[in-house]
């Protein structure tokens, strides 16, 4: 009896303790939420896929091109016109081959020479010249070579043998289509952050306000639908959906602003497309994403259409579009880096469900939810080489918004435009410096001297005119009419000298006025070209546009 009573008391006490003991709190990123249960881990062979590392025109015939995928550096170069890809390390002492030079080999092919000890490798990675080798025995050394192919003007590299198809776009093989506005950018945030950003159409009106892509007054509910999910494919991140968006009109392409349905398709691991139908035809915006290293990624952007194919962009218009694209990506950089820092602070690797601290109550975030759930399952098998480290938040704006390193240096269009801008800026500065002396001497010059000064002034005006023609075309912000006073006064000066109208005093006055106008025009051209130069290198214009009314 006493034993039964004792058991009863123990049961009551333990039960009361259990009822009043709080349940241990599971961190929010590990709890099941309204966005669904956690995904089972999936092992994905990330290396057995084609990655779009660059546009074809970035690999030039006389220069090695440096690239990286999943922290595996590689060097690309052309051999008889074809692109080859080798591991970016000399087999001798692992010096980077990309710091070397291209050489003509004895068999007529192109190879690469390591600048450390002069070893030369052919396009297959085989060492064919070893200056320090004694005797005539075979070398038998090589650097790893990667599979590479060029399709639709893009260079794709596979780090491992793969049967997966090259992620091309069928429409771009159709001769009735054209693609243009190719733009590439290296980004200071992770591949997964980039994926989340490009599959999120709802941020565009707000984040990209002030550009041709955004207008915060158009921020509104978005109807999104997930149509297909490739859960059973080798890369289960792939999906297809639809979203209703407000599209800005284009006078160049002949369509007005309207709301339409965009088809969204992500072919993992590297290509996301937005395609849509217009009254004038069909169009596609493609984003090719590359996992460069932990906390670093690369994106290639391409736009194509099958209407108004004759309205191709001029070189200057393409430069202006690249400058606007710089603004668009700048507008996202700082808060994406900050978001990534906070996400990783919750879980070191940035995965494992840390994103579940996001509050996403609207349909506009449906694609982000899908992507993040799949990343929970697939990202742990990403083949990074570096260990996990606590994240560091980089507050150096110049490093985050370094347009030159991230885009201009590798872009043929923008690097040429930058060099032209520098030339015109230096020319304008020289003319600005000489103009006061011209004006001073013109005020007291004799007729022969005035003729010499006129000739010099006319020559400088001609040289400056280039800035007033090219500058506006490159979006330099130099109104064409600013050059007119210098030209008009030079013509009047010439007329006065020719007919001797008004006597020497009038000639001197016109010469002085022409030189003064020339100096003013040169000063304004120099200031505008300095601003343009900054847009290729570094500027904080993105936030100003983003925060504008």
KAGI-V982659 format. One record per residue. N is the residue number from 1. PSI is psi as a letter, one per 20 degrees, with the letter a starting at -180 (* if undefined). OMEGA is omega in radians with two decimals (* if undefined). Layout:
[[N PSI OMEGA] [N PSI OMEGA]]
This chain:
[[1 g 3.13] [2 h 3.14] [3 g 3.12] [4 g -3.14] [5 g 3.14] [6 g 3.11] [7 g -3.14] [8 g -3.13] [9 g 3.14] [10 g -3.14] [11 g -3.13] [12 g -3.11] [13 g 3.14] [14 g 3.13] [15 g 3.12] [16 h 3.13] [17 g 3.13] [18 g -3.10] [19 h -3.04] [20 i 3.08] [21 p -3.12] [22 q 3.08] [23 p 3.12] [24 p -3.10] [25 p 3.05] [26 p 3.11] [27 q -3.02] [28 h -3.10] [29 i 3.09] [30 i -3.11] [31 q 2.98] [32 p -3.11] [33 a 3.14] [34 i 3.13] [35 j 2.96] [36 r 3.12] [37 r 3.10] [38 q -3.13] [39 q 3.02] [40 q -3.12] [41 p 3.10] [42 p 3.06] [43 p -3.11] [44 p 3.08] [45 n -3.05] [46 h -3.09] [47 h -3.11] [48 m -3.13] [49 r 3.12] [50 p 3.13] [51 p -3.13] [52 n -2.99] [53 h -3.11] [54 r 2.99] [55 q -3.08] [56 h -3.08] [57 i 3.07] [58 h 3.10] [59 o -3.06] [60 r -2.98] [61 i -3.04] [62 j -3.04] [63 p 3.03] [64 q 3.13] [65 p -3.10] [66 p 3.11] [67 r 3.14] [68 p 3.06] [69 p -3.12] [70 l 3.08] [71 k 3.05] [72 n -3.11] [73 q 3.10] [74 q 3.08] [75 p 3.14] [76 q 3.00] [77 r -3.08] [78 p 3.06] [79 o -3.07] [80 k 3.08] [81 h -3.12] [82 q 3.11] [83 p 3.01] [84 q -3.11] [85 p 3.10] [86 q 2.96] [87 p -3.03] [88 m 3.10] [89 p 3.09] [90 p -3.13] [91 i -3.12] [92 f -3.11] [93 k 3.00] [94 k 3.03] [95 q -3.12] [96 p 3.11] [97 h -3.10] [98 i 3.06] [99 i -3.14] [100 b -3.11] [101 q 3.10] [102 q -3.09] [103 q 3.03] [104 p -3.13] [105 r -3.07] [106 h -3.11] [107 j 3.10] [108 i 3.12] [109 r 3.11] [110 p 3.09] [111 a 3.12] [112 p -3.11] [113 p 3.07] [114 p -3.09] [115 i -3.14] [116 g -3.11] [117 j 3.04] [118 j 3.06] [119 p 3.14] [120 p -3.12] [121 q 3.09] [122 a -3.06] [123 i 3.08] [124 j -3.14] [125 i -3.10] [126 p 3.09] [127 o -3.07] [128 i 3.08] [129 p 3.10] [130 n -2.99] [131 h -3.06] [132 j -3.07] [133 p 3.10] [134 q 3.11] [135 a -3.05] [136 j -3.13] [137 q -3.13] [138 q -3.09] [139 g 3.07] [140 k 3.12] [141 q -3.12] [142 r 3.00] [143 q 3.12] [144 p 3.08] [145 q -3.14] [146 q 3.03] [147 p -3.10] [148 q 3.09] [149 q 3.05] [150 p 3.09] [151 p 3.07] [152 k 3.08] [153 j 3.12] [154 q 3.10] [155 p 3.12] [156 p 3.13] [157 p 3.03] [158 p -3.11] [159 i -3.09] [160 q 3.13] [161 p -3.06] [162 q 3.03] [163 i -3.10] [164 q -3.12] [165 q 3.03] [166 p -3.03] [167 m 3.09] [168 r 3.11] [169 o -3.03] [170 h -3.08] [171 h -3.08] [172 i 2.99] [173 i 3.13] [174 p -3.10] [175 i 3.12] [176 i 3.12] [177 q 2.94] [178 q 3.00] [179 q -3.10] [180 a 3.14] [181 k 3.10] [182 p -3.07] [183 p 3.13] [184 q -3.13] [185 p 2.97] [186 p -2.98] [187 q -3.07] [188 k 3.05] [189 r -2.93] [190 q 3.05] [191 g -3.12] [192 h 3.08] [193 g 3.09] [194 g 3.11] [195 g -3.13] [196 h -3.10] [197 g -3.05] [198 i 3.09] [199 j -3.14] [200 n -3.10] [201 i -3.03] [202 i -3.13] [203 i -2.97] [204 g -3.10] [205 h -3.06] [206 g -3.07] [207 h -3.05] [208 k 3.04] [209 q 3.13] [210 i 3.06] [211 r 3.13] [212 i -3.10] [213 i -3.00] [214 q 3.05] [215 o -2.99] [216 i 3.09] [217 i 3.14] [218 j 3.08] [219 p -3.04] [220 r 3.08] [221 q 3.14] [222 p 3.07] [223 o 3.12] [224 q -3.13] [225 p 3.05] [226 o -3.03] [227 h -3.05] [228 p 3.09] [229 p -3.08] [230 m -3.06] [231 h -3.04] [232 j -3.14] [233 r 3.14] [234 h 3.08] [235 n -3.04] [236 j 3.05] [237 h -3.02] [238 q 3.07] [239 r 3.07] [240 p -3.12] [241 a 3.11] [242 q 3.09] [243 q 3.09] [244 p -3.09] [245 q 3.03] [246 o -3.08] [247 p 3.07] [248 q 3.12] [249 r 3.12] [250 o 3.09] [251 h 3.14] [252 h -3.08] [253 i 2.96] [254 k 3.02] [255 q -3.07] [256 r 3.09] [257 q -3.14] [258 r 3.02] [259 p -3.12] [260 r 3.14] [261 p 3.07] [262 p 3.02] [263 p -3.10] [264 p -3.12] [265 p 3.08] [266 o 3.06] [267 n -3.08] [268 q 0.11] [269 j -2.89] [270 j -3.08] [271 p 3.06] [272 p -3.12] [273 q 2.94] [274 o 3.13] [275 q -3.08] [276 q 3.13] [277 p 3.09] [278 r 3.06] [279 h -3.10] [280 i -3.12] [281 b -3.10] [282 q -3.13] [283 q -3.13] [284 p 2.95] [285 p -3.06] [286 p 3.07] [287 o 3.08] [288 p -3.02] [289 q -3.03] [290 p 3.03] [291 n -3.06] [292 g -3.14] [293 r 3.07] [294 p 3.12] [295 j 3.10] [296 q -3.12] [297 r 3.14] [298 q 3.11] [299 p 2.97] [300 p -3.12] [301 p 3.12] [302 q 3.09] [303 p -3.13] [304 r -3.12] [305 r 3.08] [306 k 3.08] [307 q -3.09] [308 l -3.10] [309 i 3.11] [310 i -3.08] [311 l -3.12] [312 q -3.11] [313 p 3.02] [314 r 3.13] [315 g -3.13] [316 h 3.11] [317 h 3.11] [318 h 3.08] [319 g 3.13] [320 h 3.12] [321 h 3.09] [322 h 3.11] [323 h 3.08] [324 h 3.08] [325 h 3.04] [326 g 3.12] [327 g -3.10] [328 g -3.13] [329 h 3.06] [330 h -3.08] [331 h -3.12] [332 h -2.87] [333 g -2.97] [334 g -3.12] [335 h 3.02] [336 g 3.06] [337 g 3.11] [338 g 3.09] [339 g -3.13] [340 g 3.12] [341 g -3.11] [342 h 3.11] [343 g -3.11] [344 h 3.09] [345 h 3.09] [346 h 3.04] [347 p -2.98] [348 h -3.05] [349 i 3.13] [350 j -3.14] [351 b 3.06] [352 k 3.07] [353 j -3.14] [354 h -3.14] [355 i -3.12] [356 i 2.97] [357 i 3.02] [358 q 3.00] [359 o -3.02] [360 m -3.05] [361 i -3.02] [362 r 3.11] [363 h -3.10] [364 h -3.10] [365 j -3.03] [366 g -3.11] [367 h 3.12] [368 g 3.11] [369 g -3.14] [370 g -3.09] [371 g -3.09] [372 h 3.09] [373 g 3.13] [374 h 3.10] [375 h 3.06] [376 h -3.08] [377 h -2.97] [378 h -3.01] [379 h 3.13] [380 h 3.13] [381 j 3.08] [382 p -3.00] [383 l 3.08] [384 q 3.12] [385 h -3.09] [386 q 3.12] [387 r 3.07] [388 p 3.11] [389 q 3.06] [390 p -3.10] [391 q 3.07] [392 p -3.14] [393 o -3.09] [394 o -3.13] [395 j -3.12] [396 o -3.09] [397 h -3.11] [398 h 3.10] [399 g -3.12] [400 h -3.04] [401 k -3.12] [402 n -3.09] [403 h -3.10] [404 g -3.12] [405 h -3.03] [406 h -3.09] [407 g -2.92] [408 g -3.06] [409 h -3.10] [410 i -3.06] [411 o -3.12] [412 g -3.11] [413 g -3.06] [414 h 3.11] [415 h 3.08] [416 g 3.12] [417 h 3.11] [418 g 3.12] [419 g 3.10] [420 g 3.12] [421 g 3.12] [422 g 3.13] [423 g -3.13] [424 h 3.13] [425 g 3.11] [426 h 3.12] [427 g 3.14] [428 h 3.13] [429 g 3.12] [430 g -3.13] [431 g 3.11] [432 h -3.14] [433 h -3.09] [434 h -3.01] [435 g 3.13] [436 h 3.11] [437 h 3.09] [438 g -3.13] [439 g -3.12] [440 g -3.13] [441 h -3.11] [442 h -3.08] [443 h -3.09] [444 j -3.04] [445 q 2.97] [446 r -3.08] [447 g 3.11] [448 g 3.13] [449 h 3.13] [450 h 3.10] [451 g 3.12] [452 g 3.14] [453 h 3.10] [454 g -3.13] [455 g 3.13] [456 g 3.12] [457 g 3.13] [458 h 3.13] [459 g -3.13] [460 h 3.11] [461 h 3.10] [462 g 3.13] [463 h -3.14] [464 h -3.10] [465 h 3.12] [466 g 3.14] [467 h -3.12] [468 i 3.05] [469 g -3.07] [470 h -3.08] [471 g 3.12] [472 h 3.14] [473 h 3.11] [474 j 3.10] [475 k -3.10] [476 i -3.14] [477 k 3.08] [478 o 3.09] [479 p -3.10] [480 h -3.03] [481 i -3.12] [482 h 3.14] [483 i -3.04] [484 g -3.13] [485 g -3.14] [486 g -3.13] [487 g -3.10] [488 g -3.13] [489 h 3.08] [490 h 3.11] [491 g 3.12] [492 h 3.10] [493 g 3.13] [494 g -3.14] [495 g -3.13] [496 h 3.11] [497 h -3.07] [498 g -3.04] [499 i -3.11] [500 k -3.11] [501 p 3.06] [502 i 3.09] [503 r -3.07] [504 h -3.10] [505 g 3.13] [506 g 3.12] [507 g -3.14] [508 h 3.14] [509 g 3.13] [510 h 3.12] [511 g 3.12] [512 g -3.12] [513 h 3.14] [514 g -3.14] [515 h 3.13] [516 g 3.11] [517 h 3.12] [518 g 3.12] [519 g 3.11] [520 g 3.13] [521 g 3.14] [522 h 3.13] [523 g -3.12] [524 h 3.10] [525 g -3.13] [526 g -3.14] [527 g -3.13] [528 h 3.14] [529 h 3.05] [530 g 3.08] [531 h 3.13] [532 g 3.12] [533 g -3.14] [534 h -3.11] [535 i 3.04] [536 i -2.99] [537 f 3.13] [538 p 3.03] [539 q -3.13] [540 k -3.07] [541 h -3.02] [542 g -3.11] [543 h 3.12] [544 g 3.09] [545 g -3.09] [546 h -3.08] [547 j -3.12] [548 q 3.11] [549 * *]]
